[in-house]
Amino acid sequence: MKDLIEKILVYLPRYLSDFGSLFTGPKRFIAGENTLAEDALSRALLFLSISLVLVVVGRAPVGPADTQVWATLGSLSVACIVGVSLSAVALRFAWRIVGGKAPFRSFFVTYSYFFGVLLVLLSLFQILGLGVLKFFEKELFEYVAKGDQNQIQAQFADGIPATFWVFLAIFFIGMVVTSVWSFLAWGAYRELNGLSRMRSFLAMMVMGMLSIPVGLIVFFIAGLADP
């Protein structure tokens, strides 16, 4: 554990730099990476690991009072590894159908980076939304953080508070931002496979269909691993 923490602290400045490069130019970042290099996989997993830690730590102040940080990190890590692995398999299959030749390792490394960015982006908007809710509607915030649907509906008996609409708006904006970024980042897979935009579009359609069973499996695994 000590070695892991030291490695994370040493890599943190590089992480921030990589995150900025990935966010502003995902295709350019992957084009500059040798995804088949010996240390490519370890660097991608380290980037993903730091993203996970930042997400769990960042969510702690706006999570349920009884949140167990280490247990949450462990369960999220399991779901993350399963999700990244299955998604990489699905991506390789989708691109192979349209003629892609990039190896599985390239997909795994690339998706590890991309998923790390998506995790942080979604969490930032979630933290912001919950923070607004916590500041203005503390009682409602507690129920939303716990996912207590009955109590949430009870709070809406006299009408939905304006703050809750703000919370939903922030969450919606977060979904739009991550969706647009994911669409732009998709071009990195096209560069890896050296195929046309039309084949890239077809691969995206196939991946869209495969993401449904992948998401269901990850959701099931996450439920089993939830502390």
C-alpha positions as CSV (number, residue, x, y, z in Angstrom):
1,M,0.0,0.0,0.0
2,K,2.8,2.4,0.9
3,D,4.5,1.7,-2.4
4,L,1.3,2.4,-4.3
5,I,0.7,5.7,-2.5
6,E,4.2,6.8,-3.2
7,K,3.8,5.9,-6.9
8,I,0.6,7.8,-7.1
9,L,2.1,10.9,-5.4
10,V,5.0,10.8,-7.8
11,Y,2.7,10.4,-10.8
12,L,0.2,13.1,-9.7
13,P,1.8,16.0,-11.6
14,R,2.0,13.8,-14.7
15,Y,-1.6,12.7,-14.2
16,L,-2.9,16.3,-14.2
17,S,-0.9,17.0,-17.3
18,D,-2.2,13.8,-19.0
19,F,-5.8,14.6,-18.0
20,G,-5.6,18.1,-19.5
21,S,-4.1,16.7,-22.7
22,L,-6.8,13.9,-22.9
23,F,-9.6,16.3,-22.2
24,T,-8.6,18.9,-24.8
25,G,-7.3,16.5,-27.4
26,P,-8.1,12.8,-26.9
27,K,-7.2,11.8,-30.4
28,R,-4.0,13.7,-30.3
29,F,-3.1,12.2,-26.9
30,I,-3.6,8.6,-28.1
31,A,-1.8,9.3,-31.4
32,G,1.2,10.3,-29.3
33,E,1.0,7.1,-27.2
34,N,2.5,3.8,-28.1
35,T,-0.3,1.6,-26.8
36,L,1.8,-1.5,-27.5
37,A,4.8,-0.3,-25.5
38,E,5.8,-2.4,-22.4
39,D,4.9,0.3,-19.9
40,A,1.8,1.5,-21.8
41,L,-0.6,-0.7,-19.9
42,S,0.8,0.1,-16.5
43,R,0.7,3.8,-17.1
44,A,-2.9,3.6,-18.4
45,L,-4.0,1.6,-15.3
46,L,-2.2,4.0,-13.0
47,F,-4.1,6.9,-14.6
48,L,-7.4,5.0,-14.2
49,S,-6.5,4.2,-10.5
50,I,-5.8,7.8,-9.6
51,S,-9.0,8.8,-11.3
52,L,-10.9,6.3,-9.1
53,V,-9.2,7.5,-5.9
54,L,-10.0,11.1,-6.8
55,V,-13.6,10.3,-7.5
56,V,-14.1,8.4,-4.2
57,V,-12.4,11.0,-2.2
58,G,-14.3,13.8,-3.9
59,R,-17.6,12.2,-3.4
60,A,-17.1,11.6,0.3
61,P,-18.3,15.0,1.5
62,V,-21.5,14.7,-0.5
63,G,-22.1,11.1,0.1
64,P,-24.1,9.4,2.9
65,A,-22.7,10.0,6.4
66,D,-21.9,6.3,6.9
67,T,-19.9,6.0,3.7
68,Q,-16.9,3.7,4.1
69,V,-14.3,5.2,1.8
70,W,-12.0,2.2,1.4
71,A,-14.9,-0.2,1.0
72,T,-16.4,2.1,-1.6
73,L,-13.0,2.3,-3.4
74,G,-12.7,-1.5,-3.4
75,S,-16.2,-2.1,-4.8
76,L,-15.8,0.7,-7.4
77,S,-12.5,-0.7,-8.5
78,V,-14.0,-4.2,-9.1
79,A,-16.8,-2.8,-11.2
80,C,-14.4,-0.5,-13.0
81,I,-11.9,-3.3,-14.0
82,V,-14.8,-5.5,-15.1
83,G,-16.4,-2.6,-17.1
84,V,-13.1,-1.6,-18.8
85,S,-12.2,-5.2,-19.7
86,L,-15.7,-6.0,-21.1
87,S,-15.8,-2.6,-23.0
88,A,-12.4,-3.2,-24.5
89,V,-13.6,-6.7,-25.7
90,A,-16.7,-5.1,-27.1
91,L,-14.7,-2.3,-28.8
92,R,-12.4,-4.8,-30.4
93,F,-15.3,-6.9,-31.7
94,A,-17.1,-3.9,-33.0
95,W,-14.1,-2.7,-34.9
96,R,-13.1,-6.1,-36.1
97,I,-16.5,-6.5,-37.8
98,V,-15.8,-3.4,-39.9
99,G,-12.3,-4.5,-40.7
100,G,-10.3,-3.1,-37.8
101,K,-7.0,-4.8,-37.0
102,A,-5.9,-3.0,-33.8
103,P,-5.0,-5.6,-31.1
104,F,-7.0,-5.9,-27.8
105,R,-4.2,-4.3,-25.8
106,S,-4.5,-1.0,-27.8
107,F,-8.3,-0.9,-27.0
108,F,-7.7,-1.7,-23.4
109,V,-5.1,1.0,-22.9
110,T,-7.1,3.6,-24.8
111,Y,-10.4,2.9,-23.0
112,S,-8.6,2.9,-19.6
113,Y,-7.5,6.5,-20.3
114,F,-10.9,7.5,-21.6
115,F,-12.9,5.9,-18.8
116,G,-10.7,7.6,-16.3
117,V,-11.6,11.0,-17.8
118,L,-15.3,10.1,-18.0
119,L,-15.3,9.1,-14.4
120,V,-13.8,12.3,-13.2
121,L,-16.0,14.5,-15.4
122,L,-19.3,12.8,-14.3
123,S,-18.2,12.9,-10.7
124,L,-17.4,16.6,-10.9
125,F,-20.9,17.5,-12.1
126,Q,-22.4,15.1,-9.6
127,I,-20.4,16.6,-6.7
128,L,-21.4,20.1,-7.9
129,G,-25.1,19.2,-8.1
130,L,-25.2,17.5,-4.7
131,G,-23.2,20.3,-3.2
132,V,-25.9,22.8,-4.3
133,L,-28.6,20.5,-2.9
134,K,-26.7,20.1,0.4
135,F,-26.3,23.8,0.8
136,F,-29.9,24.8,0.1
137,E,-31.9,21.7,0.9
138,K,-30.0,19.7,3.5
139,E,-32.9,17.3,4.4
140,L,-33.6,16.5,0.7
141,F,-29.9,16.1,0.1
142,E,-29.7,13.4,2.7
143,Y,-32.4,11.4,1.0
144,V,-31.0,11.9,-2.5
145,A,-27.5,10.8,-1.3
146,K,-29.0,7.7,0.2
147,G,-31.2,7.0,-2.7
148,D,-34.3,6.9,-0.5
149,Q,-37.1,7.2,-3.2
150,N,-40.0,7.2,-0.7
151,Q,-38.6,10.0,1.3
152,I,-37.7,12.0,-1.8
153,Q,-41.2,11.7,-3.1
154,A,-42.5,12.8,0.3
155,Q,-40.4,15.9,0.1
156,F,-42.1,16.7,-3.2
157,A,-45.6,16.6,-1.6
158,D,-45.8,20.4,-1.6
159,G,-44.0,20.8,-4.9
160,I,-40.5,20.2,-6.3
161,P,-38.0,22.7,-4.8
162,A,-36.3,25.0,-7.3
163,T,-32.9,23.7,-6.0
164,F,-33.8,20.2,-7.1
165,W,-34.3,21.5,-10.7
166,V,-30.9,23.1,-10.5
167,F,-29.5,19.8,-9.3
168,L,-31.1,18.0,-12.3
169,A,-29.9,20.7,-14.7
170,I,-26.3,20.3,-13.5
171,F,-26.5,16.5,-13.9
172,F,-28.0,16.9,-17.4
173,I,-25.2,19.3,-18.4
174,G,-22.7,16.8,-17.1
175,M,-24.3,14.1,-19.3
176,V,-24.2,16.4,-22.4
177,V,-20.5,17.3,-21.8
178,T,-19.4,13.7,-21.4
179,S,-21.5,12.5,-24.4
180,V,-19.9,15.2,-26.6
181,W,-16.4,14.4,-25.3
182,S,-17.0,10.7,-25.9
183,F,-18.1,11.4,-29.5
184,L,-15.0,13.4,-30.2
185,A,-12.8,10.8,-28.5
186,W,-14.2,8.1,-30.7
187,G,-11.9,9.3,-33.5
188,A,-9.0,7.9,-31.6
189,Y,-10.2,4.3,-32.3
190,R,-10.5,5.2,-36.0
191,E,-6.9,6.4,-35.9
192,L,-5.8,3.1,-34.2
193,N,-7.5,1.0,-36.9
194,G,-6.8,3.3,-39.9
195,L,-10.3,3.1,-41.3
196,S,-12.7,5.5,-43.0
197,R,-15.3,7.6,-41.2
198,M,-18.1,5.4,-42.6
199,R,-16.6,2.3,-41.0
200,S,-16.0,4.2,-37.8
201,F,-19.7,5.1,-37.8
202,L,-20.7,1.5,-38.3
203,A,-18.4,0.4,-35.5
204,M,-20.0,3.0,-33.3
205,M,-23.5,1.6,-34.0
206,V,-22.3,-1.9,-33.1
207,M,-20.7,-0.7,-30.0
208,G,-23.9,1.1,-29.0
209,M,-25.8,-2.2,-29.2
210,L,-23.1,-4.0,-27.3
211,S,-22.9,-1.4,-24.5
212,I,-26.4,-2.5,-23.3
213,P,-25.4,-6.0,-22.2
214,V,-22.0,-4.7,-21.0
215,G,-23.7,-2.1,-18.9
216,L,-26.1,-4.7,-17.4
217,I,-23.3,-7.0,-16.4
218,V,-21.3,-4.2,-14.9
219,F,-24.4,-3.0,-13.0
220,F,-24.9,-6.5,-11.6
221,I,-21.2,-6.9,-10.6
222,A,-21.3,-3.5,-9.0
223,G,-24.3,-4.5,-6.9
224,L,-22.5,-7.7,-5.7
225,A,-19.4,-5.7,-4.8
226,D,-21.3,-2.9,-3.1
227,P,-20.3,-2.8,0.6
